[in-house]
Amino acid sequence: MGTFRTPQLQLFHSVLELAKNISQYQENILQEFSISHEQLNILITLHYDSCESSLSLLEIQERMVLSTTNTSRLVDKLKDKNLVERKVNQKNRRKVKIRITDNGINIVTKAVENIKNSSERIKSEISDSEAINLNQTISEINELILDWH
């Protein structure tokens, strides 16, 4: 048990450490593309999750569970990198649609492929039954935390 008073505290610490390590690992993969994980999520939403060719900021926000200001800021950064375009509705200038560019599609395709390739190692190291058990435990912890609110 080490320096933790209970195995539950050690588990909680381990889960937090795992989340931090996964985040850092993904940041390292995305560093090549000069985008953040949140920016990648927006690109994925625009490329894979949209039935239309573009989405409004509100639609992106709803799918990303981000605040409007944060979504707008992230989209602005993607626009500066020529990964998305803003299309203003000529009849109602307040309506703006965001569309992924060919450069954005190229980056999201490569980034997702890199993440998939790197996750293959995890698949080879952790059996299906281990993954199922870990998922169940993590889900239980998440439910407990949600119940605290």
N, C-alpha and C positions, 0 to 999 in steps of 0.2 A: 504494500500500500504506500510505501515511501513516506513523503511528508504530508500526506492528506489525512484528515481526521476520519474520513469514511470512504468506502469504495465509491459511493454515489458522487461525492465531491470530486474524486479522481476522474470518474467517468465524465462528469460535466466539464472539467478542465480539458480532458482529452478531446471531447467533441469540439470545444472552442478552438483548441490548437489545430485540430483537423481542418476546421473551416478556414482558419488563417492560412494554413499550408496550401490548401486547395486554391484559395484566392491568389496567393503568391505564385503558385505554379502556373495558373492561368495568366497572370500578369506577365510572367516571363515568356509565355508563348505569344501573347498579344503584343509584346514589346516590338517584335519584328514589324508589326503593322502600324505602330504608333497610335493604337486605339486602346481604350479602356474596356473592361468587361461590360460596363453599362452601355457603351457605344456599340459594342458587338451585339448586345441584346437588341438594340434598336435596329441595327442592320438586319439581324435575323428575323425580327418581326416584320420589317418591310419586305424582305425577300421571300421568306417561307410562309409566314403566317397571314399574309394579306391576300385576300381573294381579288382585290382591286389592284390597280397599278400604283396607287398612292394612298396614304392615310393622313388624317388631320392630326394635329398635335394632341388633341383630346383622345383620339382613338389610340395613338401610340401610348399616351399616358395610361389609359385604362388597361392596356395589355401589359404594360411594364410595371404597373403599380408604383409610379414615380410621381412626385409633385409636378405641377405644371411648370414652375420655374426651372426645376432641374431638367425636365424633358426638353424644354426650349433651349436651355444652355447646351445640353448634349447634342441636340440637333444642329445648333449653330456651329459647334465644333466640327461635326461631321460635314456640314456644308463648307466650312473653311478648308477642309481636306478634300473637297470635291467628291465626297462619297454619297451625298444626298443632294437633292435639289428641292427648292421651295417653289411651288406654283401657286400664285395668287389668283383667286377667282375674280375675273374682270367685272362681274355683276355685283359681287359683294366682296370688297377688298379685305374684309375681316376673315373671310374663309381662305385658309391656306392649306394646301395639301403638300405632303412630303413624299418624294419619290426617290428610291435608291438609284444611283447612277451605275453605269457599267463598271466603273472603278470600285464602287461599293460592293457590287455583286462579286467581283473578282476577289476582293479582300475577304468577304464573308465566306466565300467558298474555300479559300485557302486556309483561313483561320479555323473553320469548322473541321476541315480535314486534318489539320495539325492536332487539334484537340482530340479527335477520334483516334488518331494514330497513337497519341500518348496514353489514351485510356485503355488501349489494348494491353499494355503492360499490367495494369490493375486487374483486368479480366483474367490474365494468365496467372496472377498471384493469389487471387481470392476466388474460392469456389462459389458456385451458385448458392449452395446452402448457407455458407458463411455470409454472403451478401444479403440473402433473405433475412437471416437472423439479425444482422447489423441494421438493416433497413427497418425492421420491426422495432428494435430498441430505440433507434433515432426517432421514429414516428411517435413512439410512446413518450419520449422526452419532449418532443415538440408539442404534443397534446397537453402534457402537464404544464408547460410554459404558457400555452395559450389559455389554459384554465386559470392561471394566476391573475389574468387581467380582468 
